[in-house]
Amino acid sequence: MLTTTSMKSHGCGEITKNEIGKEVTIAGWVSAVRDLGGIIFVEVRDKSGLFQLVSDPKKNPQVYDIFQKLRDEYVIQATGIVSQRPEETYNDKLATGYIEVYPTAIKILSTAAVLPFPLNSDEVGEDIRLKYRYLDLRQEKVINCLKLRHEIVKTIRDYLNSQNFMEVETPILIKTTPEGARDYLVPSRVQPGKFYALPQSPQIFKQLLMVGGIERYYQIAKCFRDEDLRADRQPEFTQVDMEMSFVTQQDIMNMVEGLLKQVFRIVGYETPDKIPVMTYQEAMDKYGSDRPDLRFGLELFDIGDIIMNSNFEIIKDTLKAGGIVRAIKIPGIANYSRKEIDDLTKLAISYGAKALANIMYLEDGTAKSPVLKFLTEEQAEQIKQRAAAKPGDVVFFVADKPKVTYDVMGRFRLYFGDRLGLIDKNAHALLWVVDFPMFEYSEEDNRYVSVHHPFTMPNLEDIDKMESDPAHCRSIAYDIVYNGTELGGGSVRIHDGDIQKRVFKALGLSDEETQEKFGFMINAFKYGTPPHAGLALGLDRVVALLAKTDSIRDVIAFPKNSAAKCLMTDAPATATEDQLRELHLRLTVKTN
């Protein structure tokens, strides 16, 4: 596709052999200047790629004089006839590496100071790159990430539009609600002492759109959460939000599978016609995670029944108190030194374990472990058989509360998957995880809280457990997982007012609190609510994974750093006394 504007006829990377003999005009940044014995070569760059200009003082001294003034990152415009390069100067690495232009006219549009860092270098720290993000954007790898993001967003819109969805924008200034991360608050000038919240998701509004009869909604939505950051988190992020009426869980899953098939084709991967499905409990039992990475094995297994018949009293007491024990077999490491095993124990403790037990199966066929004194030969053999252990293998196990045990062993599994090189970096493993718990107990709040959100429909078989046994109440919720990372999740929503009241009661919300926080929504549900369900995909995460980058910051045009600060604009910043006064606010803490 040719780029035609008033200042250039082609993009630098769009000129082909078909233009040989034709006049073109290009404009862009000087990427490199090479003076080879009087003849000067200049590479010009724009978002489409690179193109080579050449100047010979004998052919055009006026153009040559300007070439001598060019420096890296000057912005120039050049016009000339496209010619074929001499064969010995072909550059196979460039799409335009077989052609060049001797300009008949050239103009310096803008000069440039020396850059604070070299472009396309892997040695530049992230803080410097983010401080000068407008320069960082010129790098090929960054441009490619943003191009990929654009293609993915376009594909998403095209697909959902073809499926009769309607794109609807929802408010950014909303009412703060409980359940979830901390809200970003915005003070109101015209309503003194009151605050808006920035939405953590459009959850309430998209459900109200279903009440309003929209039936199929989507939005590329900005969301905000005030939480500690890491590589896959930003205070403001983007999600592909969708909701459908008169559908089941399977309908949503089918729709998302069709969407992902189109998205993954952009990077050349054909997703399976049906993505495998695994229950939450199976994922935790086998992989210690609700987002398991299926690109390698090393499955966990239960040895609690064997331990309960042994003399291993410490673990038996843990099991009797409601704990669990999970083991994992690591192949070929029985030759590890005592220090290496001790280091693994320290690693498990850093993950949260109180201790890490092991049984080493030596090459001579014998087993070695301090824990064998608590086991009969028959029990030791049962563990070996369950692990399918061979000489050279080691079985590790941890006993604790379920949450601790799963977390430790799940992270231990990932550690060895990486350390032993078992993870195929070119593999693609998509998975649906379903039947999540409806509630989890919060030690901090001393009550049960929603695993997803309070509008998630409980599994119909477990509705009566909400009051009597909330810990074992499942929800009709589902996550889509890719290579051990959650791409997104959703649920079937509650459309029955009586069930919604029971959920709020199970969460410990009084009728007054429920009315104060969600009164407008509960009132809306009185007027005929269709069964509905939805899902949200993390757009930044999807793009980062398909771009094969470790951080979502690489696929966001102007991201914050790990301290939620924009190093380029120095936001957040202090407000003036006049601004605070207009907002009826007074600071009680000192600011820098």
ABEGO torsion letter per residue (X at the ends): XBBBBAABABBAAABBAAABGBBBBBBEBBABBBBBGGBBBBBBBBAAEBBBBBBBAAABAAAAAAAAABBBGBBBBBBBBBBBBBAAABBAABAAAABBBBBABBBBABBBBBBABBBGBAABBAAAAAABAAAAAABAAAAAAAAAAAAAAAAAAAAAAAAGBBBBBBBABBBBBBEEBBBBBBBBAABBGBBBBBBABAAAAAAAAAAAGAGBBBBBBBBBBBBBBBAABBABBBBBBBBBBGBBAAAAAAAAAAAAAAAAAAAGBBBBABBBBBBAAAAAAAAGBABBBAABBGBBBBAAAAAAABABAAAAAAAAAGBBBBBBBBBGAAABBAAAAAAAAAAAAAAGBABBBBBBBBAAGBBBBAAAAABBAAAAAAAAAAAGBBBGBBBBBBBBBAAAAAAAAAAAAAAAAAAAGABBAABBBBBBBBGBBABBBBAAAGBBBBABBAABBBBAAAAAAAAABAAABBBBBBBBBBGGBBAEBBBBBBABAAAAAAAAAAAGBBAAAAAAAAAAAAAAAAAGBBBBBBBBBBAAAAAAAAAGBABAAAABABBBBAAGBBAAAGOBBBBBAAAAAAAGBBBABBBX
